[in-house]
Amino acid sequence: MPEAVRALKQGSGGNIYVHGSLSVARELLRHGLVDRVRLLSYPGSVGEGKKLFPPDMPVALEPISTVQFSNGVVALEYAAGRV
């Protein structure tokens, strides 16, 4: 998969988005193929779950923008880099 994504990124197409696939997002992060990370933070707590950023895969995140909605949801955008 990393080779296919590298080829797509070098092409003239638009942005590549990953929605709802933790395994694909992790694989792209692992190979340094992610330029931006967009997260939605919802008020409340759900306990435990799978982590997007596991301890063995540090990712440098530089804040780009934050938008807070009236329902308490916060949209966060970061530039992603490798640590």
TIKEDREN-930340 format. One record per residue: residue number from 0; residue in three letters; x, y, z of N, C-alpha, C in turn. Coordinates in steps of 0.001 Angstrom, whole numbers, plus 500000, padded with zeros to 6 digits. Atoms other than C-alpha are relative to their C-alpha. Layout:
N
NODE  num  residu   neast  nnorth     nup  caeast  canorth    caup   ceast  cnorth     cup
NODE  NUM     ala       X       Y       Z       X        Y       Z       X       Y       Z
...
***
This chain:
83
NODE  num  residu   neast  nnorth     nup  caeast  canorth    caup   ceast  cnorth     cup
NODE    0     met  500802  498798  500000  500000   500000  500000  500846  501268  500000
NODE    1     pro  499231  498749  499984  502713   502597  500774  500476  500432  498613
NODE    2     glu  499520  499647  501338  504083   502422  497220  498876  500593  499150
NODE    3     ala  501141  499496  500767  500625   502956  495710  499636  501414  500441
NODE    4     val  500333  498662  499496  499967   505969  497943  501072  501003  499589
NODE    5     arg  498923  499101  500465  503385   507469  497120  499770  500394  498543
NODE    6     ala  500263  499723  501414  502526   507178  493413  498824  500953  499840
NODE    7     leu  501154  499103  500066  499134   508816  493958  500379  501419  500411
NODE    8     lys  499616  498675  499510  500704   511679  495918  500845  500758  498977
NODE    9     gln  499166  499355  501014  503132   512361  493059  499211  500367  498750
NODE   10     gly  500845  499709  501149  500280   512516  490552  499367  501377  500102
NODE   11     ser  500616  498674  500067  498175   515508  489635  498599  500031  500612
NODE   12     gly  501334  500057  499394  495041   514411  491519  499907  500886  501225
NODE   13     gly  500242  499177  498816  493572   516068  494560  500438  499312  501277
NODE   14     asn  499666  500537  498677  493764   515280  498250  499538  498560  500135
NODE   15     ile  500363  501373  499671  493636   511725  499570  499523  500007  501445
NODE   16     tyr  500573  500021  498651  491384   511224  502598  499811  498562  500464
NODE   17     val  500284  501296  499383  491102   508264  504969  498961  500257  501085
NODE   18     his  501077  499845  499017  487839   508030  506916  499688  498641  500603
NODE   19     gly  500497  501176  499310  487129   505373  509515  500831  498743  499902
NODE   20     ser  499161  501195  500054  490036   502994  508892  501262  500236  500815
NODE   21     leu  498859  499824  499112  492415   502953  511822  501240  499313  499442
NODE   22     ser  498836  500730  500509  494677   500339  510213  500642  500709  498805
NODE   23     val  499453  499274  501153  495057   502328  506967  500672  501288  500476
NODE   24     ala  499412  498759  499487  495680   505592  508850  501338  499724  500684
NODE   25     arg  498741  500351  499324  498342   503935  511035  501093  499647  499004
NODE   26     glu  499009  500414  501000  500070   502395  508021  500545  501216  499243
NODE   27     leu  499556  498790  500691  500199   505738  506215  500865  500870  500916
NODE   28     leu  499184  499265  499030  501507   507459  509363  501366  499350  500158
NODE   29     arg  498753  500744  499807  504138   504744  509815  500999  500252  498865
NODE   30     his  499149  499797  501167  505473   505412  506310  500203  501476  499649
NODE   31     gly  499802  498572  500237  505427   509206  506609  499208  500549  498833
NODE   32     leu  500799  499597  501155  502694   509567  504002  498821  500900  500351
NODE   33     val  501100  499141  499559  500348   511769  506035  500504  501434  500115
NODE   34     asp  499647  498578  499932  500520   515532  505533  499192  500718  501071
NODE   35     arg  500899  499345  499053  497531   516538  507665  499215  498956  500783
NODE   36     val  500862  500830  499159  495634   514971  510541  498843  500882  500442
NODE   37     arg  501191  499270  499573  492076   516137  511129  499232  499115  500981
NODE   38     leu  500676  500746  498953  490397   515032  514337  498780  500762  500486
NODE   39     leu  501159  499412  499353  486993   515651  515848  499998  499516  501436
NODE   40     ser  500034  500323  498580  486861   515767  519630  498591  500276  500522
NODE   41     tyr  501366  499893  499499  483475   515104  521195  500003  500100  501521
NODE   42     pro  500058  499921  498540  482547   516105  524747  499465  498689  500564
NODE   43     gly  500421  501259  499390  482251   513030  526917  501158  499023  500044
NODE   44     ser  498969  501006  499837  484217   509940  527758  499439  498643  499622
NODE   45     val  500461  501326  500404  483968   506496  526214  500839  498893  500628
NODE   46     gly  499176  501032  499356  486637   504704  528246  501192  499631  499153
NODE   47     glu  498831  500487  500727  489099   502570  526334  499656  499699  498553
NODE   48     gly  500164  500342  501401  489623   501824  522692  501354  499948  499333
NODE   49     lys  498747  500038  500752  492235   501491  519984  500538  501410  499851
NODE   50     lys  499355  498693  500106  494733   504324  519825  500482  500243  498574
NODE   51     leu  499491  499633  501318  495509   506142  516589  501516  500092  500030
NODE   52     phe  498562  499810  499872  499009   506969  517816  500549  499086  501095
NODE   53     pro  499462  500884  498978  500498   503944  519606  501364  500471  500484
NODE   54     pro  498745  499528  499416  503527   504477  521883  501248  499715  499146
NODE   55     asp  498831  500347  500808  505923   502776  519431  500058  500749  498670
NODE   56     met  500054  499271  501261  505003   505201  516624  499761  501490  500252
NODE   57     pro  500214  498574  499730  505552   508819  517681  499834  500816  498712
NODE   58     val  500268  499117  501136  504211   511469  515296  500037  501434  500516
NODE   59     ala  499961  498579  499636  505031   515170  515496  498776  500673  499385
NODE   60     leu  501188  499296  500476  501858   517243  515219  500147  501489  500260
NODE   61     glu  499943  498545  499871  501934   520981  514557  498604  500553  499779
NODE   62     pro  501367  499484  500143  498608   522740  515179  499859  500959  498820
NODE   63     ile  500307  499115  501125  497084   524411  512125  498742  500804  500303
NODE   64     ser  501244  499287  499723  493521   525212  513124  499147  499245  501014
NODE   65     thr  500957  500539  499043  490851   524680  515751  498675  500718  499791
NODE   66     val  501341  499430  500141  487117   525188  515308  499108  499334  501032
NODE   67     gln  500932  500541  499021  484640   524784  518158  498579  500256  499532
NODE   68     phe  501389  499903  500423  481018   524082  517297  499095  500189  501219
NODE   69     ser  500922  499687  498903  477977   525040  519374  499605  498764  500813
NODE   70     asn  500355  501221  499278  477368   521385  520350  501168  499461  500844
NODE   71     gly  498855  500408  499200  480787   521179  522048  501057  499225  499239
NODE   72     val  499015  500713  500815  482531   519275  519254  501083  500980  499570
NODE   73     val  498881  499178  500435  485989   520619  518414  500693  499304  498842
NODE   74     ala  499268  500510  501151  487595   520124  514992  501441  500509  500095
NODE   75     leu  498580  499668  499863  491392   520037  515189  500722  499561  498732
NODE   76     glu  499201  500352  501169  493781   520102  512228  501471  500217  500331
NODE   77     tyr  498567  499967  499743  497504   519363  512456  500781  499668  498749
NODE   78     ala  499024  500460  500979  500448   519138  510096  500721  498832  500651
NODE   79     ala  499382  501207  499442  501956   515683  510582  501433  499872  499507
NODE   80     gly  498623  500260  500343  505636   514901  510638  500499  498808  500776
NODE   81     arg  499407  501126  499283  507937   512193  511868  500863  500506  501124
NODE   82     val  499170  499643  498831  509602   512317  515263  501347  499355  499831
***
